[in-house]
Amino acid sequence: MSHAPPLGALLRQYAAGSALTCEPVDEGLLNRGYRLCTTRGRYFLKHHFDPETADPVAIARQHRATQRLADLGVPVAPPLTGTDGRTVAVVGGHAYALHPWIDGRHRHGGQLTTEQCARLGALLGVVHASLERVMPTEGHAAAKPADGSEPADGSESTEGDDPAAAESVEGAEPTTAGTAEGVDPARGADPADTFALIDRLLAQVRRHRPSDAFDELARHRLLERRALLERHADRQPPRGGSVGWVHGDFHPFNLLYRDGEPAAIVDWDRLGIHPRAEEAVRAAVIFFVRPVGTLDLTKVRAYTRAYRRAAGATPPELTAAVHRVWWERLNDFWILRWHYERGDTRADPQFPAASALAVWWTREYESVCEAFAG
């Protein structure tokens, strides 16, 4: 097994028995996971591999948050505590955590009824409201501008037994905006930087040999996006306002369902302080995007109304968040940067829907705003 974890040392640290089987779970884009069966039970072993999310102090903070959320009845899977009283095991310079195995399946928006979409929105609203109760907030709230606008925030696959997890459509965005370097998160992308990035990517597309269907689509979408940005460059969002603790990566492959109900929200690597309304919009866009790059606005509306009630969010907050996430998507090229600059093609299947969505969203901007705020 490649990247095999040090099972002996880890299981001793957790007093979790002896390993019987250890199988890799479908790898996500950031970290590594294993389905582990021992003489004492079934577990999910997580290797916090990505340098951006592997700080043991930050991981321990995530663990404390999930335990507090579990105490409030939020469906999460807090980690086990080791014999040393810690939930993070550092072996050979790598950080690991052992979680109970949660049987469940992932579901995208197309598999949810309208009523289930409403329950999904309510769940995220409960997460935000509960995080506000259990996490420190001193010094993190900023005054909200009069128009209610807010700043911007920012995957990996997850525990579970759904082999479709690798088929995510826009379910694995590694950061908030895969745009040009030096983006001010409170202001959003600068069109001038995005134009420069488009030119650089177009040059890389032209140099790629042999040219293939992905190159053809990439070139078409880059030229199309440049034209859209030229028409809408004056719509850059204003500087944002109030923020709060969010999951940071709420999408179908970080939520397990059992018997039609959410069983566990997993992968809290991106837990942080960001605009909550933007997480709600970003999650809806991922859950309810169709393969052709449109949104199911009926389901968006049911989800958002329930979210607003549970989180205490206002329609103007959601409208401002829609604008900021739309702008983020309009300037977003992380999949192409991974493909052409890193040579990493794992996210390529997401590109057709993700690139079409920005175009459709621009055309249907008012309808999208109404679905989130109506």
Buried (B, 14 or more C-beta within 10 A) or exposed (E): EEEEBBBEEBBBBBEBBEBEEBEBBBBBBBBBBBBBBBEEEBBBBBBBBBEEBBEBEBBBBBBBBBBBBBEBEBBBBBBBBBEEEBBBBBBEEBBBBBBBBBEBBBBBBBBBEEEBBBBBBBBBBBBBBBBBEBBEEEEEEBEBBEEBBBBBBBBBBBBBBBEBBBBBBBBBBBBBBBBBEEBEBBBBBBBEBBBEBBEBBBEBBEEBEEEEEBBEBBBEBBEBBBEBBEEBBEBBBBEBBBBBBBBBBBBBBBBBBBEEEBBBBBBBBBBBBBBBBBBBBBBBBBBBBBEEBBBBBEBBBBBBBBBBEBBEBEBBBBBBBBBBBBBBBBBBBBBBBBBBEEEEEBBBBBBBBBBBBBBBBBEBBEEBBBBBBB
